[in-house]
């Protein structure tokens, strides 16, 4: 992505499709973790909250990655709402991660 941004002559052709690959990989691993958690008879619900936080953020990030070219070059009035929603979901993800990690470590 950094190499693509350094090409200032072709900034309108910016595409970040490599973002899709790692988002999809994280989503697949999170689904596998959720299935393993559900198969257990006893599990901590904090682990499940963390997995759902990961799903919420990276699911939104995955959908944003498809439209990245529009989000970089689009009009500010429309694009700003998408970035605000992404920022709020990111805040919620880190808040969930912090609270659940604190609860898990407090029990240890």
C-alpha positions as CSV (number, residue, x, y, z in Angstrom):
1,X,0.0,0.0,0.0
2,X,2.9,2.4,0.8
3,X,4.5,1.7,-2.6
4,X,1.1,2.4,-4.3
5,X,0.8,5.7,-2.4
6,X,4.3,6.8,-3.4
7,X,3.2,6.9,-7.1
8,X,1.7,10.4,-7.0
9,X,1.2,10.6,-10.7
10,X,-1.3,7.7,-10.6
11,X,-3.1,8.4,-7.3
12,X,-6.6,8.1,-8.9
13,X,-5.8,4.5,-9.7
14,X,-5.2,3.6,-6.1
15,X,-6.5,0.2,-5.1
16,X,-5.9,-1.7,-1.9
17,X,-7.1,-5.2,-2.7
18,X,-4.3,-6.8,-0.7
19,X,-6.3,-5.6,2.3
20,X,-9.0,-8.1,1.4
21,X,-6.7,-11.1,1.7
22,X,-5.7,-10.6,5.3
23,X,-9.2,-9.5,6.4
24,X,-10.6,-12.7,4.9
25,X,-7.9,-14.8,6.6
26,X,-8.6,-13.2,10.0
27,X,-12.4,-13.7,9.5
28,X,-11.9,-17.4,8.6
29,X,-9.7,-18.0,11.7
30,X,-12.2,-16.2,13.9
31,X,-15.0,-18.4,12.6
32,X,-12.9,-21.5,13.3
33,X,-12.2,-20.2,16.9
34,X,-15.9,-19.6,17.5
35,X,-16.8,-23.1,16.3
36,X,-14.2,-24.5,18.6
37,X,-15.5,-22.4,21.5
38,X,-19.1,-23.5,20.9
39,X,-18.1,-27.2,20.8
40,X,-16.7,-27.0,24.3
41,X,-19.1,-27.7,27.1
42,X,-17.7,-24.9,29.2
43,X,-16.1,-21.7,28.0
44,X,-15.6,-18.2,29.1
45,X,-18.1,-15.8,27.6
46,X,-15.3,-13.2,27.4
47,X,-13.6,-15.2,24.8
48,X,-16.8,-15.3,22.8
49,X,-17.2,-11.5,23.1
50,X,-13.6,-11.0,21.8
51,X,-14.3,-13.2,18.8
52,X,-17.5,-11.3,18.0
53,X,-15.6,-8.0,18.4
54,X,-13.1,-9.3,15.9
55,X,-15.9,-10.4,13.6
56,X,-17.6,-7.0,13.8
57,X,-14.5,-5.0,13.0
58,X,-12.8,-7.1,10.4
59,X,-16.2,-7.9,8.7
60,X,-16.7,-4.1,8.3
61,X,-13.1,-3.7,7.3
62,X,-13.5,-6.5,4.7
63,X,-16.4,-4.7,3.1
64,X,-14.6,-1.4,3.2
65,X,-11.6,-3.0,1.4
66,X,-13.8,-3.7,-1.7
67,X,-14.7,-0.1,-2.1
68,X,-11.3,1.4,-1.1
69,X,-10.8,3.1,-4.5
70,X,-14.1,5.0,-4.1
71,X,-13.4,5.8,-0.4
72,X,-10.0,7.4,-1.3
73,X,-11.3,9.3,-4.3
74,X,-14.9,9.9,-3.5
75,X,-16.7,13.0,-2.3
76,X,-16.1,13.9,1.3
77,X,-19.8,14.2,2.3
78,X,-20.6,10.6,1.4
79,X,-17.2,9.0,2.3
80,X,-16.9,10.7,5.7
81,X,-19.9,8.7,7.1
82,X,-18.3,5.4,6.2
83,X,-15.0,6.4,7.9
84,X,-16.9,7.6,11.0
85,X,-18.8,4.2,11.2
86,X,-15.5,2.4,10.8
87,X,-13.9,4.5,13.5
88,X,-16.7,3.8,15.9
89,X,-16.6,0.0,15.2
90,X,-12.8,0.2,15.7
91,X,-13.3,2.0,19.0
92,X,-15.8,-0.7,20.1
93,X,-13.4,-3.5,19.0
94,X,-10.6,-2.1,21.1
95,X,-12.9,-1.4,24.0
96,X,-14.2,-5.0,24.0
97,X,-10.7,-6.3,23.7
98,X,-9.5,-4.2,26.6
99,X,-12.4,-5.0,28.9
100,X,-12.4,-8.8,28.2
101,X,-8.6,-9.1,28.4
102,X,-8.7,-7.3,31.8
103,X,-11.4,-9.6,33.0
104,X,-9.5,-12.7,31.8
105,X,-6.3,-11.6,33.4
106,X,-8.0,-10.6,36.6
107,X,-9.2,-14.2,37.0
108,X,-5.8,-15.7,36.3
